[in-house]
Amino acid sequence: MEAGGGAVNAPAHGPEPREPAPVLITEAAPSYEDQLAKRKRKYIIMMSFRIPCLILAGIFYQIWWLALALIAISIPLPWIAVLVANDRPPRKSEKVNRYEAEPTRIESSGHRVIDGG
């Protein structure tokens, strides 16, 4: 296996087809860079629909209702794209491991008393 995390990019099986798939041993969240790249991709995809909508509205200007519908679709796209791109994944709710002491019992009062006198 190569140095630098080759197992992450490895296929569903090990280097040899007979070897089992590596086991994921962490529940760590994706890195900030991965989250940012995914959000940028979502933004670019959503914004790439705006220009074609405006071009199609210009092409179909004679069919007023179609041109108007395409313009109406393209107007809120920047705001929606920004909202979707700025939405970070929710944080995982983690179970906090806290010490919980067992309640102590009150001892019975039948003990022997020793007076020192």
Phi and psi restraints in degrees (range 20) as a CNS / XPLOR table:
assign (resid 1 and name C) (resid 2 and name N)
       (resid 2 and name CA) (resid 2 and name C) 1.0 -76.5 20.0 2
assign (resid 2 and name N) (resid 2 and name CA)
       (resid 2 and name C) (resid 3 and name N) 1.0 156.1 20.0 2
assign (resid 2 and name C) (resid 3 and name N)
       (resid 3 and name CA) (resid 3 and name C) 1.0 -74.0 20.0 2
assign (resid 3 and name N) (resid 3 and name CA)
       (resid 3 and name C) (resid 4 and name N) 1.0 153.8 20.0 2
assign (resid 3 and name C) (resid 4 and name N)
       (resid 4 and name CA) (resid 4 and name C) 1.0 90.0 20.0 2
assign (resid 4 and name N) (resid 4 and name CA)
       (resid 4 and name C) (resid 5 and name N) 1.0 28.8 20.0 2
assign (resid 4 and name C) (resid 5 and name N)
       (resid 5 and name CA) (resid 5 and name C) 1.0 85.7 20.0 2
assign (resid 5 and name N) (resid 5 and name CA)
       (resid 5 and name C) (resid 6 and name N) 1.0 37.5 20.0 2
assign (resid 5 and name C) (resid 6 and name N)
       (resid 6 and name CA) (resid 6 and name C) 1.0 -62.2 20.0 2
assign (resid 6 and name N) (resid 6 and name CA)
       (resid 6 and name C) (resid 7 and name N) 1.0 -26.0 20.0 2
assign (resid 6 and name C) (resid 7 and name N)
       (resid 7 and name CA) (resid 7 and name C) 1.0 -68.2 20.0 2
assign (resid 7 and name N) (resid 7 and name CA)
       (resid 7 and name C) (resid 8 and name N) 1.0 -25.8 20.0 2
assign (resid 7 and name C) (resid 8 and name N)
       (resid 8 and name CA) (resid 8 and name C) 1.0 -66.1 20.0 2
assign (resid 8 and name N) (resid 8 and name CA)
       (resid 8 and name C) (resid 9 and name N) 1.0 -39.3 20.0 2
assign (resid 8 and name C) (resid 9 and name N)
       (resid 9 and name CA) (resid 9 and name C) 1.0 -95.6 20.0 2
assign (resid 9 and name N) (resid 9 and name CA)
       (resid 9 and name C) (resid 10 and name N) 1.0 6.4 20.0 2
assign (resid 9 and name C) (resid 10 and name N)
       (resid 10 and name CA) (resid 10 and name C) 1.0 -74.1 20.0 2
assign (resid 10 and name N) (resid 10 and name CA)
       (resid 10 and name C) (resid 11 and name N) 1.0 158.1 20.0 2
assign (resid 10 and name C) (resid 11 and name N)
       (resid 11 and name CA) (resid 11 and name C) 1.0 -66.6 20.0 2
assign (resid 11 and name N) (resid 11 and name CA)
       (resid 11 and name C) (resid 12 and name N) 1.0 -179.4 20.0 2
assign (resid 11 and name C) (resid 12 and name N)
       (resid 12 and name CA) (resid 12 and name C) 1.0 -65.3 20.0 2
assign (resid 12 and name N) (resid 12 and name CA)
       (resid 12 and name C) (resid 13 and name N) 1.0 -10.2 20.0 2
assign (resid 12 and name C) (resid 13 and name N)
       (resid 13 and name CA) (resid 13 and name C) 1.0 -122.3 20.0 2
assign (resid 13 and name N) (resid 13 and name CA)
       (resid 13 and name C) (resid 14 and name N) 1.0 173.0 20.0 2
assign (resid 13 and name C) (resid 14 and name N)
       (resid 14 and name CA) (resid 14 and name C) 1.0 -69.6 20.0 2
assign (resid 14 and name N) (resid 14 and name CA)
       (resid 14 and name C) (resid 15 and name N) 1.0 -171.4 20.0 2
assign (resid 14 and name C) (resid 15 and name N)
       (resid 15 and name CA) (resid 15 and name C) 1.0 -58.1 20.0 2
assign (resid 15 and name N) (resid 15 and name CA)
       (resid 15 and name C) (resid 16 and name N) 1.0 -34.0 20.0 2
assign (resid 15 and name C) (resid 16 and name N)
       (resid 16 and name CA) (resid 16 and name C) 1.0 -99.2 20.0 2
assign (resid 16 and name N) (resid 16 and name CA)
       (resid 16 and name C) (resid 17 and name N) 1.0 139.2 20.0 2
assign (resid 16 and name C) (resid 17 and name N)
       (resid 17 and name CA) (resid 17 and name C) 1.0 -59.8 20.0 2
assign (resid 17 and name N) (resid 17 and name CA)
       (resid 17 and name C) (resid 18 and name N) 1.0 -20.8 20.0 2
assign (resid 17 and name C) (resid 18 and name N)
       (resid 18 and name CA) (resid 18 and name C) 1.0 -80.7 20.0 2
assign (resid 18 and name N) (resid 18 and name CA)
       (resid 18 and name C) (resid 19 and name N) 1.0 -17.1 20.0 2
assign (resid 18 and name C) (resid 19 and name N)
       (resid 19 and name CA) (resid 19 and name C) 1.0 -78.3 20.0 2
assign (resid 19 and name N) (resid 19 and name CA)
       (resid 19 and name C) (resid 20 and name N) 1.0 145.0 20.0 2
assign (resid 19 and name C) (resid 20 and name N)
       (resid 20 and name CA) (resid 20 and name C) 1.0 -71.8 20.0 2
assign (resid 20 and name N) (resid 20 and name CA)
       (resid 20 and name C) (resid 21 and name N) 1.0 165.0 20.0 2
assign (resid 20 and name C) (resid 21 and name N)
       (resid 21 and name CA) (resid 21 and name C) 1.0 -68.3 20.0 2
assign (resid 21 and name N) (resid 21 and name CA)
       (resid 21 and name C) (resid 22 and name N) 1.0 147.1 20.0 2
assign (resid 21 and name C) (resid 22 and name N)
       (resid 22 and name CA) (resid 22 and name C) 1.0 -65.4 20.0 2
assign (resid 22 and name N) (resid 22 and name CA)
       (resid 22 and name C) (resid 23 and name N) 1.0 150.2 20.0 2
assign (resid 22 and name C) (resid 23 and name N)
       (resid 23 and name CA) (resid 23 and name C) 1.0 -95.2 20.0 2
assign (resid 23 and name N) (resid 23 and name CA)
       (resid 23 and name C) (resid 24 and name N) 1.0 135.1 20.0 2
assign (resid 23 and name C) (resid 24 and name N)
       (resid 24 and name CA) (resid 24 and name C) 1.0 -80.5 20.0 2
assign (resid 24 and name N) (resid 24 and name CA)
       (resid 24 and name C) (resid 25 and name N) 1.0 120.1 20.0 2
assign (resid 24 and name C) (resid 25 and name N)
       (resid 25 and name CA) (resid 25 and name C) 1.0 -110.2 20.0 2
assign (resid 25 and name N) (resid 25 and name CA)
       (resid 25 and name C) (resid 26 and name N) 1.0 8.1 20.0 2
assign (resid 25 and name C) (resid 26 and name N)
       (resid 26 and name CA) (resid 26 and name C) 1.0 -131.1 20.0 2
assign (resid 26 and name N) (resid 26 and name CA)
       (resid 26 and name C) (resid 27 and name N) 1.0 153.4 20.0 2
assign (resid 26 and name C) (resid 27 and name N)
       (resid 27 and name CA) (resid 27 and name C) 1.0 -114.8 20.0 2
assign (resid 27 and name N) (resid 27 and name CA)
       (resid 27 and name C) (resid 28 and name N) 1.0 28.4 20.0 2
assign (resid 27 and name C) (resid 28 and name N)
       (resid 28 and name CA) (resid 28 and name C) 1.0 -67.2 20.0 2
assign (resid 28 and name N) (resid 28 and name CA)
       (resid 28 and name C) (resid 29 and name N) 1.0 146.2 20.0 2
assign (resid 28 and name C) (resid 29 and name N)
       (resid 29 and name CA) (resid 29 and name C) 1.0 -70.8 20.0 2
assign (resid 29 and name N) (resid 29 and name CA)
       (resid 29 and name C) (resid 30 and name N) 1.0 155.6 20.0 2
assign (resid 29 and name C) (resid 30 and name N)
       (resid 30 and name CA) (resid 30 and name C) 1.0 -59.8 20.0 2
assign (resid 30 and name N) (resid 30 and name CA)
       (resid 30 and name C) (resid 31 and name N) 1.0 151.6 20.0 2
assign (resid 30 and name C) (resid 31 and name N)
       (resid 31 and name CA) (resid 31 and name C) 1.0 -64.8 20.0 2
assign (resid 31 and name N) (resid 31 and name CA)
       (resid 31 and name C) (resid 32 and name N) 1.0 162.2 20.0 2
assign (resid 31 and name C) (resid 32 and name N)
       (resid 32 and name CA) (resid 32 and name C) 1.0 -60.8 20.0 2
assign (resid 32 and name N) (resid 32 and name CA)
       (resid 32 and name C) (resid 33 and name N) 1.0 -38.3 20.0 2
assign (resid 32 and name C) (resid 33 and name N)
       (resid 33 and name CA) (resid 33 and name C) 1.0 -64.4 20.0 2
assign (resid 33 and name N) (resid 33 and name CA)
       (resid 33 and name C) (resid 34 and name N) 1.0 -40.0 20.0 2
assign (resid 33 and name C) (resid 34 and name N)
       (resid 34 and name CA) (resid 34 and name C) 1.0 -65.3 20.0 2
assign (resid 34 and name N) (resid 34 and name CA)
       (resid 34 and name C) (resid 35 and name N) 1.0 -42.5 20.0 2
assign (resid 34 and name C) (resid 35 and name N)
       (resid 35 and name CA) (resid 35 and name C) 1.0 -63.0 20.0 2
assign (resid 35 and name N) (resid 35 and name CA)
       (resid 35 and name C) (resid 36 and name N) 1.0 -42.4 20.0 2
assign (resid 35 and name C) (resid 36 and name N)
       (resid 36 and name CA) (resid 36 and name C) 1.0 -65.2 20.0 2
assign (resid 36 and name N) (resid 36 and name CA)
       (resid 36 and name C) (resid 37 and name N) 1.0 -41.4 20.0 2
assign (resid 36 and name C) (resid 37 and name N)
       (resid 37 and name CA) (resid 37 and name C) 1.0 -63.5 20.0 2
assign (resid 37 and name N) (resid 37 and name CA)
       (resid 37 and name C) (resid 38 and name N) 1.0 -40.4 20.0 2
assign (resid 37 and name C) (resid 38 and name N)
       (resid 38 and name CA) (resid 38 and name C) 1.0 -65.8 20.0 2
assign (resid 38 and name N) (resid 38 and name CA)
       (resid 38 and name C) (resid 39 and name N) 1.0 -39.8 20.0 2
assign (resid 38 and name C) (resid 39 and name N)
       (resid 39 and name CA) (resid 39 and name C) 1.0 -69.1 20.0 2
assign (resid 39 and name N) (resid 39 and name CA)
       (resid 39 and name C) (resid 40 and name N) 1.0 -38.0 20.0 2
assign (resid 39 and name C) (resid 40 and name N)
       (resid 40 and name CA) (resid 40 and name C) 1.0 -62.9 20.0 2
assign (resid 40 and name N) (resid 40 and name CA)
       (resid 40 and name C) (resid 41 and name N) 1.0 -40.9 20.0 2
assign (resid 40 and name C) (resid 41 and name N)
       (resid 41 and name CA) (resid 41 and name C) 1.0 -62.2 20.0 2
assign (resid 41 and name N) (resid 41 and name CA)
       (resid 41 and name C) (resid 42 and name N) 1.0 -42.8 20.0 2
assign (resid 41 and name C) (resid 42 and name N)
       (resid 42 and name CA) (resid 42 and name C) 1.0 -61.8 20.0 2
assign (resid 42 and name N) (resid 42 and name CA)
       (resid 42 and name C) (resid 43 and name N) 1.0 -42.8 20.0 2
assign (resid 42 and name C) (resid 43 and name N)
       (resid 43 and name CA) (resid 43 and name C) 1.0 -62.9 20.0 2
assign (resid 43 and name N) (resid 43 and name CA)
       (resid 43 and name C) (resid 44 and name N) 1.0 -46.3 20.0 2
assign (resid 43 and name C) (resid 44 and name N)
       (resid 44 and name CA) (resid 44 and name C) 1.0 -63.7 20.0 2
assign (resid 44 and name N) (resid 44 and name CA)
       (resid 44 and name C) (resid 45 and name N) 1.0 -40.9 20.0 2
assign (resid 44 and name C) (resid 45 and name N)
       (resid 45 and name CA) (resid 45 and name C) 1.0 -63.0 20.0 2
assign (resid 45 and name N) (resid 45 and name CA)
       (resid 45 and name C) (resid 46 and name N) 1.0 -45.5 20.0 2
assign (resid 45 and name C) (resid 46 and name N)
       (resid 46 and name CA) (resid 46 and name C) 1.0 -67.4 20.0 2
assign (resid 46 and name N) (resid 46 and name CA)
       (resid 46 and name C) (resid 47 and name N) 1.0 -40.0 20.0 2
assign (resid 46 and name C) (resid 47 and name N)
       (resid 47 and name CA) (resid 47 and name C) 1.0 -73.3 20.0 2
assign (resid 47 and name N) (resid 47 and name CA)
       (resid 47 and name C) (resid 48 and name N) 1.0 -23.1 20.0 2
assign (resid 47 and name C) (resid 48 and name N)
       (resid 48 and name CA) (resid 48 and name C) 1.0 -70.3 20.0 2
assign (resid 48 and name N) (resid 48 and name CA)
       (resid 48 and name C) (resid 49 and name N) 1.0 -13.7 20.0 2
assign (resid 48 and name C) (resid 49 and name N)
       (resid 49 and name CA) (resid 49 and name C) 1.0 -84.0 20.0 2
assign (resid 49 and name N) (resid 49 and name CA)
       (resid 49 and name C) (resid 50 and name N) 1.0 -17.1 20.0 2
assign (resid 49 and name C) (resid 50 and name N)
       (resid 50 and name CA) (resid 50 and name C) 1.0 -72.5 20.0 2
assign (resid 50 and name N) (resid 50 and name CA)
       (resid 50 and name C) (resid 51 and name N) 1.0 -48.2 20.0 2
assign (resid 50 and name C) (resid 51 and name N)
       (resid 51 and name CA) (resid 51 and name C) 1.0 -61.2 20.0 2
assign (resid 51 and name N) (resid 51 and name CA)
       (resid 51 and name C) (resid 52 and name N) 1.0 -47.9 20.0 2
assign (resid 51 and name C) (resid 52 and name N)
       (resid 52 and name CA) (resid 52 and name C) 1.0 -59.7 20.0 2
assign (resid 52 and name N) (resid 52 and name CA)
       (resid 52 and name C) (resid 53 and name N) 1.0 -35.8 20.0 2
assign (resid 52 and name C) (resid 53 and name N)
       (resid 53 and name CA) (resid 53 and name C) 1.0 -62.4 20.0 2
assign (resid 53 and name N) (resid 53 and name CA)
       (resid 53 and name C) (resid 54 and name N) 1.0 -43.4 20.0 2
assign (resid 53 and name C) (resid 54 and name N)
       (resid 54 and name CA) (resid 54 and name C) 1.0 -68.0 20.0 2
assign (resid 54 and name N) (resid 54 and name CA)
       (resid 54 and name C) (resid 55 and name N) 1.0 -39.4 20.0 2
assign (resid 54 and name C) (resid 55 and name N)
       (resid 55 and name CA) (resid 55 and name C) 1.0 -65.0 20.0 2
assign (resid 55 and name N) (resid 55 and name CA)
       (resid 55 and name C) (resid 56 and name N) 1.0 -43.9 20.0 2
assign (resid 55 and name C) (resid 56 and name N)
       (resid 56 and name CA) (resid 56 and name C) 1.0 -64.7 20.0 2
assign (resid 56 and name N) (resid 56 and name CA)
       (resid 56 and name C) (resid 57 and name N) 1.0 -35.6 20.0 2
assign (resid 56 and name C) (resid 57 and name N)
       (resid 57 and name CA) (resid 57 and name C) 1.0 -63.1 20.0 2
assign (resid 57 and name N) (resid 57 and name CA)
       (resid 57 and name C) (resid 58 and name N) 1.0 -38.4 20.0 2
assign (resid 57 and name C) (resid 58 and name N)
       (resid 58 and name CA) (resid 58 and name C) 1.0 -68.3 20.0 2
assign (resid 58 and name N) (resid 58 and name CA)
       (resid 58 and name C) (resid 59 and name N) 1.0 -35.7 20.0 2
assign (resid 58 and name C) (resid 59 and name N)
       (resid 59 and name CA) (resid 59 and name C) 1.0 -69.2 20.0 2
assign (resid 59 and name N) (resid 59 and name CA)
       (resid 59 and name C) (resid 60 and name N) 1.0 -42.1 20.0 2
assign (resid 59 and name C) (resid 60 and name N)
       (resid 60 and name CA) (resid 60 and name C) 1.0 -97.4 20.0 2
assign (resid 60 and name N) (resid 60 and name CA)
       (resid 60 and name C) (resid 61 and name N) 1.0 35.3 20.0 2
assign (resid 60 and name C) (resid 61 and name N)
       (resid 61 and name CA) (resid 61 and name C) 1.0 -65.1 20.0 2
assign (resid 61 and name N) (resid 61 and name CA)
       (resid 61 and name C) (resid 62 and name N) 1.0 -22.0 20.0 2
assign (resid 61 and name C) (resid 62 and name N)
       (resid 62 and name CA) (resid 62 and name C) 1.0 -75.4 20.0 2
assign (resid 62 and name N) (resid 62 and name CA)
       (resid 62 and name C) (resid 63 and name N) 1.0 -27.5 20.0 2
assign (resid 62 and name C) (resid 63 and name N)
       (resid 63 and name CA) (resid 63 and name C) 1.0 -94.7 20.0 2
assign (resid 63 and name N) (resid 63 and name CA)
       (resid 63 and name C) (resid 64 and name N) 1.0 89.9 20.0 2
assign (resid 63 and name C) (resid 64 and name N)
       (resid 64 and name CA) (resid 64 and name C) 1.0 -59.0 20.0 2
assign (resid 64 and name N) (resid 64 and name CA)
       (resid 64 and name C) (resid 65 and name N) 1.0 -38.9 20.0 2
assign (resid 64 and name C) (resid 65 and name N)
       (resid 65 and name CA) (resid 65 and name C) 1.0 -70.5 20.0 2
assign (resid 65 and name N) (resid 65 and name CA)
       (resid 65 and name C) (resid 66 and name N) 1.0 -33.9 20.0 2
assign (resid 65 and name C) (resid 66 and name N)
       (resid 66 and name CA) (resid 66 and name C) 1.0 -72.0 20.0 2
assign (resid 66 and name N) (resid 66 and name CA)
       (resid 66 and name C) (resid 67 and name N) 1.0 -42.8 20.0 2
assign (resid 66 and name C) (resid 67 and name N)
       (resid 67 and name CA) (resid 67 and name C) 1.0 -62.5 20.0 2
assign (resid 67 and name N) (resid 67 and name CA)
       (resid 67 and name C) (resid 68 and name N) 1.0 -41.9 20.0 2
assign (resid 67 and name C) (resid 68 and name N)
       (resid 68 and name CA) (resid 68 and name C) 1.0 -65.6 20.0 2
assign (resid 68 and name N) (resid 68 and name CA)
       (resid 68 and name C) (resid 69 and name N) 1.0 -40.3 20.0 2
assign (resid 68 and name C) (resid 69 and name N)
       (resid 69 and name CA) (resid 69 and name C) 1.0 -63.9 20.0 2
assign (resid 69 and name N) (resid 69 and name CA)
       (resid 69 and name C) (resid 70 and name N) 1.0 -42.0 20.0 2
assign (resid 69 and name C) (resid 70 and name N)
       (resid 70 and name CA) (resid 70 and name C) 1.0 -65.9 20.0 2
assign (resid 70 and name N) (resid 70 and name CA)
       (resid 70 and name C) (resid 71 and name N) 1.0 -38.4 20.0 2
assign (resid 70 and name C) (resid 71 and name N)
       (resid 71 and name CA) (resid 71 and name C) 1.0 -67.8 20.0 2
assign (resid 71 and name N) (resid 71 and name CA)
       (resid 71 and name C) (resid 72 and name N) 1.0 -41.1 20.0 2
assign (resid 71 and name C) (resid 72 and name N)
       (resid 72 and name CA) (resid 72 and name C) 1.0 -62.8 20.0 2
assign (resid 72 and name N) (resid 72 and name CA)
       (resid 72 and name C) (resid 73 and name N) 1.0 -34.3 20.0 2
assign (resid 72 and name C) (resid 73 and name N)
       (resid 73 and name CA) (resid 73 and name C) 1.0 -70.9 20.0 2
assign (resid 73 and name N) (resid 73 and name CA)
       (resid 73 and name C) (resid 74 and name N) 1.0 -37.9 20.0 2
assign (resid 73 and name C) (resid 74 and name N)
       (resid 74 and name CA) (resid 74 and name C) 1.0 -77.4 20.0 2
assign (resid 74 and name N) (resid 74 and name CA)
       (resid 74 and name C) (resid 75 and name N) 1.0 -19.9 20.0 2
assign (resid 74 and name C) (resid 75 and name N)
       (resid 75 and name CA) (resid 75 and name C) 1.0 -67.2 20.0 2
assign (resid 75 and name N) (resid 75 and name CA)
       (resid 75 and name C) (resid 76 and name N) 1.0 -51.1 20.0 2
assign (resid 75 and name C) (resid 76 and name N)
       (resid 76 and name CA) (resid 76 and name C) 1.0 -81.0 20.0 2
assign (resid 76 and name N) (resid 76 and name CA)
       (resid 76 and name C) (resid 77 and name N) 1.0 -4.2 20.0 2
assign (resid 76 and name C) (resid 77 and name N)
       (resid 77 and name CA) (resid 77 and name C) 1.0 -58.1 20.0 2
assign (resid 77 and name N) (resid 77 and name CA)
       (resid 77 and name C) (resid 78 and name N) 1.0 -42.5 20.0 2
assign (resid 77 and name C) (resid 78 and name N)
       (resid 78 and name CA) (resid 78 and name C) 1.0 -61.6 20.0 2
assign (resid 78 and name N) (resid 78 and name CA)
       (resid 78 and name C) (resid 79 and name N) 1.0 -41.8 20.0 2
assign (resid 78 and name C) (resid 79 and name N)
       (resid 79 and name CA) (resid 79 and name C) 1.0 -66.2 20.0 2
assign (resid 79 and name N) (resid 79 and name CA)
       (resid 79 and name C) (resid 80 and name N) 1.0 -42.6 20.0 2
assign (resid 79 and name C) (resid 80 and name N)
       (resid 80 and name CA) (resid 80 and name C) 1.0 -64.3 20.0 2
assign (resid 80 and name N) (resid 80 and name CA)
       (resid 80 and name C) (resid 81 and name N) 1.0 -41.9 20.0 2
assign (resid 80 and name C) (resid 81 and name N)
       (resid 81 and name CA) (resid 81 and name C) 1.0 -62.6 20.0 2
assign (resid 81 and name N) (resid 81 and name CA)
       (resid 81 and name C) (resid 82 and name N) 1.0 -40.2 20.0 2
assign (resid 81 and name C) (resid 82 and name N)
       (resid 82 and name CA) (resid 82 and name C) 1.0 -66.6 20.0 2
assign (resid 82 and name N) (resid 82 and name CA)
       (resid 82 and name C) (resid 83 and name N) 1.0 -43.5 20.0 2
assign (resid 82 and name C) (resid 83 and name N)
       (resid 83 and name CA) (resid 83 and name C) 1.0 -61.5 20.0 2
assign (resid 83 and name N) (resid 83 and name CA)
       (resid 83 and name C) (resid 84 and name N) 1.0 -44.0 20.0 2
assign (resid 83 and name C) (resid 84 and name N)
       (resid 84 and name CA) (resid 84 and name C) 1.0 -68.0 20.0 2
assign (resid 84 and name N) (resid 84 and name CA)
       (resid 84 and name C) (resid 85 and name N) 1.0 -41.0 20.0 2
assign (resid 84 and name C) (resid 85 and name N)
       (resid 85 and name CA) (resid 85 and name C) 1.0 -69.9 20.0 2
assign (resid 85 and name N) (resid 85 and name CA)
       (resid 85 and name C) (resid 86 and name N) 1.0 -31.5 20.0 2
assign (resid 85 and name C) (resid 86 and name N)
       (resid 86 and name CA) (resid 86 and name C) 1.0 -85.1 20.0 2
assign (resid 86 and name N) (resid 86 and name CA)
       (resid 86 and name C) (resid 87 and name N) 1.0 -5.2 20.0 2
assign (resid 86 and name C) (resid 87 and name N)
       (resid 87 and name CA) (resid 87 and name C) 1.0 -80.0 20.0 2
assign (resid 87 and name N) (resid 87 and name CA)
       (resid 87 and name C) (resid 88 and name N) 1.0 110.0 20.0 2
assign (resid 87 and name C) (resid 88 and name N)
       (resid 88 and name CA) (resid 88 and name C) 1.0 -83.1 20.0 2
assign (resid 88 and name N) (resid 88 and name CA)
       (resid 88 and name C) (resid 89 and name N) 1.0 154.6 20.0 2
assign (resid 88 and name C) (resid 89 and name N)
       (resid 89 and name CA) (resid 89 and name C) 1.0 -63.7 20.0 2
assign (resid 89 and name N) (resid 89 and name CA)
       (resid 89 and name C) (resid 90 and name N) 1.0 147.6 20.0 2
assign (resid 89 and name C) (resid 90 and name N)
       (resid 90 and name CA) (resid 90 and name C) 1.0 -66.1 20.0 2
assign (resid 90 and name N) (resid 90 and name CA)
       (resid 90 and name C) (resid 91 and name N) 1.0 149.2 20.0 2
assign (resid 90 and name C) (resid 91 and name N)
       (resid 91 and name CA) (resid 91 and name C) 1.0 -72.1 20.0 2
assign (resid 91 and name N) (resid 91 and name CA)
       (resid 91 and name C) (resid 92 and name N) 1.0 148.3 20.0 2
assign (resid 91 and name C) (resid 92 and name N)
       (resid 92 and name CA) (resid 92 and name C) 1.0 -74.1 20.0 2
assign (resid 92 and name N) (resid 92 and name CA)
       (resid 92 and name C) (resid 93 and name N) 1.0 138.2 20.0 2
assign (resid 92 and name C) (resid 93 and name N)
       (resid 93 and name CA) (resid 93 and name C) 1.0 -84.2 20.0 2
assign (resid 93 and name N) (resid 93 and name CA)
       (resid 93 and name C) (resid 94 and name N) 1.0 117.8 20.0 2
assign (resid 93 and name C) (resid 94 and name N)
       (resid 94 and name CA) (resid 94 and name C) 1.0 -100.6 20.0 2
assign (resid 94 and name N) (resid 94 and name CA)
       (resid 94 and name C) (resid 95 and name N) 1.0 142.7 20.0 2
assign (resid 94 and name C) (resid 95 and name N)
       (resid 95 and name CA) (resid 95 and name C) 1.0 -82.0 20.0 2
assign (resid 95 and name N) (resid 95 and name CA)
       (resid 95 and name C) (resid 96 and name N) 1.0 120.5 20.0 2
assign (resid 95 and name C) (resid 96 and name N)
       (resid 96 and name CA) (resid 96 and name C) 1.0 -83.2 20.0 2
assign (resid 96 and name N) (resid 96 and name CA)
       (resid 96 and name C) (resid 97 and name N) 1.0 129.3 20.0 2
assign (resid 96 and name C) (resid 97 and name N)
       (resid 97 and name CA) (resid 97 and name C) 1.0 -91.1 20.0 2
assign (resid 97 and name N) (resid 97 and name CA)
       (resid 97 and name C) (resid 98 and name N) 1.0 103.8 20.0 2
assign (resid 97 and name C) (resid 98 and name N)
       (resid 98 and name CA) (resid 98 and name C) 1.0 -115.5 20.0 2
assign (resid 98 and name N) (resid 98 and name CA)
       (resid 98 and name C) (resid 99 and name N) 1.0 149.1 20.0 2
assign (resid 98 and name C) (resid 99 and name N)
       (resid 99 and name CA) (resid 99 and name C) 1.0 -74.4 20.0 2
assign (resid 99 and name N) (resid 99 and name CA)
       (resid 99 and name C) (resid 100 and name N) 1.0 127.2 20.0 2
assign (resid 99 and name C) (resid 100 and name N)
       (resid 100 and name CA) (resid 100 and name C) 1.0 -120.8 20.0 2
assign (resid 100 and name N) (resid 100 and name CA)
       (resid 100 and name C) (resid 101 and name N) 1.0 108.8 20.0 2
assign (resid 100 and name C) (resid 101 and name N)
       (resid 101 and name CA) (resid 101 and name C) 1.0 -74.0 20.0 2
assign (resid 101 and name N) (resid 101 and name CA)
       (resid 101 and name C) (resid 102 and name N) 1.0 141.9 20.0 2
assign (resid 101 and name C) (resid 102 and name N)
       (resid 102 and name CA) (resid 102 and name C) 1.0 -73.2 20.0 2
assign (resid 102 and name N) (resid 102 and name CA)
       (resid 102 and name C) (resid 103 and name N) 1.0 138.9 20.0 2
assign (resid 102 and name C) (resid 103 and name N)
       (resid 103 and name CA) (resid 103 and name C) 1.0 -63.5 20.0 2
assign (resid 103 and name N) (resid 103 and name CA)
       (resid 103 and name C) (resid 104 and name N) 1.0 136.8 20.0 2
assign (resid 103 and name C) (resid 104 and name N)
       (resid 104 and name CA) (resid 104 and name C) 1.0 -80.6 20.0 2
assign (resid 104 and name N) (resid 104 and name CA)
       (resid 104 and name C) (resid 105 and name N) 1.0 146.4 20.0 2
assign (resid 104 and name C) (resid 105 and name N)
       (resid 105 and name CA) (resid 105 and name C) 1.0 -87.7 20.0 2
assign (resid 105 and name N) (resid 105 and name CA)
       (resid 105 and name C) (resid 106 and name N) 1.0 148.5 20.0 2
assign (resid 105 and name C) (resid 106 and name N)
       (resid 106 and name CA) (resid 106 and name C) 1.0 -81.3 20.0 2
assign (resid 106 and name N) (resid 106 and name CA)
       (resid 106 and name C) (resid 107 and name N) 1.0 126.9 20.0 2
assign (resid 106 and name C) (resid 107 and name N)
       (resid 107 and name CA) (resid 107 and name C) 1.0 -71.6 20.0 2
assign (resid 107 and name N) (resid 107 and name CA)
       (resid 107 and name C) (resid 108 and name N) 1.0 152.3 20.0 2
assign (resid 107 and name C) (resid 108 and name N)
       (resid 108 and name CA) (resid 108 and name C) 1.0 -69.0 20.0 2
assign (resid 108 and name N) (resid 108 and name CA)
       (resid 108 and name C) (resid 109 and name N) 1.0 153.2 20.0 2
assign (resid 108 and name C) (resid 109 and name N)
       (resid 109 and name CA) (resid 109 and name C) 1.0 -87.6 20.0 2
assign (resid 109 and name N) (resid 109 and name CA)
       (resid 109 and name C) (resid 110 and name N) 1.0 17.5 20.0 2
assign (resid 109 and name C) (resid 110 and name N)
       (resid 110 and name CA) (resid 110 and name C) 1.0 -90.2 20.0 2
assign (resid 110 and name N) (resid 110 and name CA)
       (resid 110 and name C) (resid 111 and name N) 1.0 34.9 20.0 2
assign (resid 110 and name C) (resid 111 and name N)
       (resid 111 and name CA) (resid 111 and name C) 1.0 -88.0 20.0 2
assign (resid 111 and name N) (resid 111 and name CA)
       (resid 111 and name C) (resid 112 and name N) 1.0 155.4 20.0 2
assign (resid 111 and name C) (resid 112 and name N)
       (resid 112 and name CA) (resid 112 and name C) 1.0 -80.1 20.0 2
assign (resid 112 and name N) (resid 112 and name CA)
       (resid 112 and name C) (resid 113 and name N) 1.0 132.4 20.0 2
assign (resid 112 and name C) (resid 113 and name N)
       (resid 113 and name CA) (resid 113 and name C) 1.0 -102.1 20.0 2
assign (resid 113 and name N) (resid 113 and name CA)
       (resid 113 and name C) (resid 114 and name N) 1.0 130.9 20.0 2
assign (resid 113 and name C) (resid 114 and name N)
       (resid 114 and name CA) (resid 114 and name C) 1.0 -111.0 20.0 2
assign (resid 114 and name N) (resid 114 and name CA)
       (resid 114 and name C) (resid 115 and name N) 1.0 119.3 20.0 2
assign (resid 114 and name C) (resid 115 and name N)
       (resid 115 and name CA) (resid 115 and name C) 1.0 -92.9 20.0 2
assign (resid 115 and name N) (resid 115 and name CA)
       (resid 115 and name C) (resid 116 and name N) 1.0 139.9 20.0 2
assign (resid 115 and name C) (resid 116 and name N)
       (resid 116 and name CA) (resid 116 and name C) 1.0 -105.4 20.0 2
assign (resid 116 and name N) (resid 116 and name CA)
       (resid 116 and name C) (resid 117 and name N) 1.0 66.2 20.0 2
